[in-house]
Amino acid sequence: MAEPGTPPVDLAAVAWPRPTERLLLRRVTPADAEAVWELRHHPSSHEWLTSGPPDRATYVAEFDRPERLDHLLVVERDGVLVADLMLRITDAWAQAEVAERGLAVQAELGWVVHPEHTGRGYATEAAAEMLRICFEDLGLRRVTAACFAENTASWRIMERLGMRRETHAVADALHRSGRWLDSYADAILAEEWRAARG
Ligand SMILES: CC(C)(COP(=O)(O)OP(=O)(O)OC[C@H]1O[C@@H](n2cnc3c(N)ncnc32)[C@H](O)[C@@H]1OP(=O)(O)O)[C@@H](O)C(=O)NCCC(=O)NCCS
């Protein structure tokens, strides 16, 4: 296991692909562009996401930029791409004198499941594996996730993962409908994750 903050903390350091009971997690490749578009272009998929996908051609073209794919994973069930995930390694807020120790010590997670494959526990199973990757493989010290408070399916995943609610911000987030909505931010520390696993 890596020591927290020991550079380079990078998804390339993880052994891929990563099997779970039913799923296979792997890094996204340019060849996945069409399949990721297929799961993301549904209105129910991007209702709560920061950006809706542009048209198919623009979206697929973005996959030619390696930096666009840095923090993206995809999830297969029996060879079918059923979800995509975000695992973005981030720096902690730190004072200047110790800033270097705060580099790449935490991660932010995200999830999108194809609407035809929701309700089967795939997001929870895949996200649980991301936590294992963060804490066991990458040696990170903290993992976060955030969502609109109205995105019940998303915050229930955070709860099932054992994450703690750290923020309930009131009317801080602007939905594309024009409504200012509440948002939640949850987190879990490595020691909390280990304690929960006994
Ligand atoms: C949020 C989202 C990722 C959830 O995906 P999902 O795969 O349906 O999530 P899960 O299946 O793990 O959990 C959903 C429900 O299925 C249930 N479930 C869990 N395991 C199950 C199983 N083996 N069989 C059937 N149902 C199961 C869960 O209990 C859960 O129900 P509950 O929330 O009422 O308790 C999906 O709805 C989505 O892609 N939404 C749009 C994108 C989005 O909002 N992303 C998050 C932005 S912050």
The ligand as an ORCA input file, in Angstrom:
! r2SCAN-3c Opt
* xyz 0 1
  C     -27.635      7.514     -9.148
  C     -27.425      6.261     -9.980
  C     -25.946      6.163    -10.362
  C     -27.832      5.018     -9.152
  O     -27.459      3.854     -9.885
  P     -28.020      2.399     -9.489
  O     -27.139      1.383    -10.113
  O     -29.470      2.340     -9.754
  O     -27.787      2.399     -7.918
  P     -27.973      1.096     -7.033
  O     -28.642      0.037     -7.849
  O     -26.675      0.789     -6.413
  O     -28.973      1.611     -5.969
  C     -30.295      1.921     -6.415
  C     -31.311      1.049     -5.724
  O     -31.190     -0.318     -6.086
  C     -31.226     -1.120     -4.895
  N     -30.401     -2.325     -5.009
  C     -29.221     -2.541     -4.445
  N     -28.754     -3.752     -4.723
  C     -29.669     -4.299     -5.496
  C     -29.729     -5.552     -6.114
  N     -28.737     -6.462     -6.025
  N     -30.811     -5.790     -6.856
  C     -31.791     -4.874     -6.951
  N     -31.774     -3.675     -6.372
  C     -30.704     -3.395     -5.660
  C     -30.650     -0.261     -3.868
  O     -31.079     -0.674     -2.593
  C     -31.171      1.086     -4.234
  O     -32.438      1.328     -3.727
  P     -32.674      2.407     -2.584
  O     -31.875      3.652     -2.949
  O     -34.124      2.627     -2.619
  O     -32.162      1.787     -1.332
  C     -28.305      6.279    -11.264
  O     -29.640      6.484    -10.895
  C     -27.877      7.328    -12.251
  O     -27.033      7.077    -13.099
  N     -28.450      8.554    -12.154
  C     -28.134      9.615    -13.090
  C     -26.724     10.132    -12.923
  C     -26.504     10.706    -11.541
  O     -27.393     11.313    -10.953
  N     -25.273     10.537    -11.031
  C     -24.883     11.091     -9.753
  C     -24.595     12.559     -9.867
  S     -24.133     13.219     -8.296
*
